[in-house]
Amino acid sequence: ATIRRDLTALGPVWYTVQPEVAARFAAIADAACREVLGATLARQALSSAADSDIAVPAPAGRVYRGFQKAGVAFVKDAWSRYRGALIADDMGLGKTVQACGLINLHDDIRRVLILCPKSLQINWFREAERWLIDKVEPWKCYIAEESLPIPADANLVIVNYDKLVGRPGAIVAPSLVAHGKWDLVIYDEAHYCKNPKAARTTVALK
């Protein structure tokens, strides 16, 4: 087990990266510690679940797979706690569909910005048209390729990471800022922002 003891103002703090170790420790811990461990283990179980009974709205004729509903349930929990989540499923399991499920689940998500590599822009556009349900107004999807103003009625905007920086005439960041506040920002292939000093990362995280 990877266990470290830190001396802080709160006293000794123990942690492990292995859920099975935490479960064994919970058996001998005091009540306060068991409560914290129980909540943590429950979240871990949620993140690796294969199915869920959560009711996720979907367009007519579309059905989420069990593990996709479980993924939406995990993101819903993380969203309520931290206003953010990391979906790290393997390729091909439907991370895009799960993101659409989260949008469908929350009525207050009505303006969405998606940052992704250029090769994934069309896929996001198609999946959004397939999976998103209309809310107060229909979804108007727009792929921002240049620094032109984003249409005022565009409420789901897809942007290539590389368009955030570069030639002044091609940068779309000012248009994104001018378009107003986003209810949700999705970073697809988030490792594109792994270098905190890179101009692309600085702009993306704004």
C-alpha positions in Angstrom: 0.0 0.0 0.0 1.0 3.5 -0.6 0.5 5.2 2.7 1.9 8.4 4.0 1.7 10.1 7.3 1.5 13.9 7.3 1.7 16.1 10.4 -0.6 19.0 9.9 -2.5 21.4 12.0 -5.3 18.8 12.1 -3.0 16.1 13.4 -1.9 13.0 11.6 -3.5 12.3 8.2 -3.3 8.9 6.5 -4.2 8.1 3.0 -3.9 5.3 0.5 -4.4 5.1 -3.3 -5.8 1.5 -3.0 -9.6 1.2 -2.2 -9.2 -2.3 -0.8 -6.7 -1.0 1.8 -9.2 1.8 2.8 -11.9 -0.8 3.2 -9.8 -2.9 5.5 -8.8 0.2 7.5 -12.5 1.2 7.8 -13.2 -2.0 9.8 -10.9 -0.9 12.6 -11.4 2.9 12.4 -13.5 5.1 14.7 -16.9 6.3 13.8 -15.8 9.7 12.4 -13.1 8.1 10.2 -15.5 5.4 9.0 -18.0 8.1 7.9 -15.3 9.8 5.7 -14.0 6.5 4.4 -17.5 5.3 3.6 -18.2 8.4 1.5 -14.9 8.0 -0.3 -15.4 4.3 -1.0 -19.0 5.0 -2.3 -17.7 7.5 -4.8 -15.0 5.1 -5.9 -17.6 2.4 -6.4 -19.7 4.9 -8.4 -16.8 5.7 -10.7 -16.3 2.0 -11.6 -19.9 0.9 -11.8 -21.2 -1.0 -14.8 -24.8 0.1 -14.6 -27.1 2.6 -12.9 -30.8 3.2 -12.4 -30.4 6.9 -13.0 -33.0 8.3 -15.4 -31.1 10.2 -18.1 -33.2 12.0 -20.7 -32.5 10.9 -24.3 -33.9 11.7 -27.7 -36.6 9.4 -29.1 -35.0 6.1 -30.3 -31.8 6.6 -28.4 -30.9 4.4 -25.4 -27.8 4.7 -23.1 -25.9 1.6 -22.4 -25.7 0.6 -18.7 -22.1 1.6 -18.2 -22.8 5.0 -19.9 -25.6 5.6 -17.5 -23.2 4.7 -14.7 -20.8 7.2 -16.1 -23.4 9.9 -16.2 -24.3 9.1 -12.6 -20.6 9.5 -11.6 -20.3 12.8 -13.4 -23.6 14.0 -11.9 -22.2 13.3 -8.4 -18.9 15.0 -9.2 -20.7 18.0 -10.8 -22.8 18.5 -7.7 -19.7 18.3 -5.4 -17.0 20.0 -7.5 -18.7 21.5 -10.6 -16.4 19.3 -12.6 -15.4 15.8 -13.4 -12.8 13.7 -15.3 -14.1 10.9 -17.5 -11.2 8.5 -18.2 -13.0 5.6 -19.8 -11.2 3.6 -22.5 -11.6 4.7 -26.1 -14.9 3.7 -27.7 -17.0 3.5 -24.6 -18.9 6.7 -25.2 -17.4 9.5 -23.3 -19.0 11.9 -25.7 -22.4 10.3 -25.2 -21.9 10.5 -21.4 -21.1 14.2 -21.7 -24.3 14.7 -23.7 -26.1 12.8 -21.0 -24.9 15.2 -18.3 -26.1 18.2 -20.5 -29.5 16.5 -20.9 -29.8 15.9 -17.2 -29.2 19.5 -16.1 -31.7 22.1 -17.2 -29.3 24.8 -16.2 -26.7 23.8 -18.8 -27.8 25.7 -21.9 -24.6 27.1 -23.3 -21.7 24.7 -23.9 -18.2 25.2 -25.1 -16.3 22.1 -26.3 -12.5 22.2 -26.8 -11.1 19.3 -28.8 -8.5 18.4 -31.5 -9.5 19.3 -35.0 -10.0 15.6 -35.9 -12.8 15.3 -33.3 -14.8 18.4 -34.2 -17.1 16.7 -36.7 -17.7 13.8 -34.4 -18.8 16.1 -31.6 -21.1 18.0 -34.0 -22.7 14.7 -35.1 -23.0 13.2 -31.6 -24.5 16.5 -30.3 -27.2 16.4 -33.0 -27.9 12.8 -32.2 -28.0 12.9 -28.4 -28.9 16.4 -27.1 -32.5 17.1 -26.3 -33.9 20.6 -26.8 -34.4 22.7 -23.8 -35.9 26.2 -23.7 -34.6 26.6 -27.2 -33.2 24.2 -29.8 -29.5 23.5 -29.8 -27.6 25.5 -32.4 -24.2 23.8 -32.9 -21.4 25.8 -34.4 -17.8 24.9 -35.2 -15.6 28.0 -34.7 -12.8 27.8 -37.3 -11.8 31.5 -37.5 -11.9 34.7 -35.5 -15.3 35.6 -37.0 -17.9 36.5 -34.5 -19.8 33.5 -33.2 -23.5 33.6 -34.2 -25.5 35.1 -31.4 -27.9 32.1 -31.3 -25.1 29.5 -31.1 -25.4 27.7 -27.8 -23.0 24.8 -28.4 -19.7 25.9 -29.8 -16.9 23.5 -30.8 -13.3 24.8 -31.0 -10.0 23.2 -32.1 -7.4 23.7 -29.4 -5.0 25.0 -32.0 -7.4 27.9 -32.9 -7.0 29.3 -29.4 -3.5 30.6 -30.2 -1.6 31.3 -33.4 -2.0 33.9 -36.2 -4.0 37.0 -35.1 -6.5 36.6 -37.9 -7.3 32.9 -37.0 -7.4 33.1 -33.2 -11.0 32.4 -31.9 -10.4 33.2 -28.2 -11.6 36.8 -28.4 -14.8 35.6 -30.0 -15.3 33.0 -27.3 -14.9 35.7 -24.6 -17.2 38.1 -26.4 -19.9 35.4 -26.7 -20.5 35.5 -23.0 -20.6 33.1 -20.1 -20.5 29.3 -20.6 -22.5 27.0 -18.4 -20.2 24.0 -19.2 -16.8 23.7 -20.8 -15.7 20.3 -22.0 -12.0 19.6 -22.6 -11.8 16.5 -24.9 -8.3 15.0 -25.0 -7.5 17.2 -22.0 -3.8 16.2 -22.1 -3.6 19.0 -24.8 -3.5 21.3 -21.8 -0.9 19.3 -19.8 1.7 22.0 -19.9 0.6 24.8 -17.6 3.1 27.3 -19.1 1.9 26.8 -22.7 -0.1 29.6 -24.3 -2.8 27.1 -25.4 -3.3 25.9 -21.8 -3.4 29.5 -20.4 -6.0 30.5 -22.9 -8.0 27.3 -22.6 -8.3 27.5 -18.8 -9.6 31.1 -19.0 
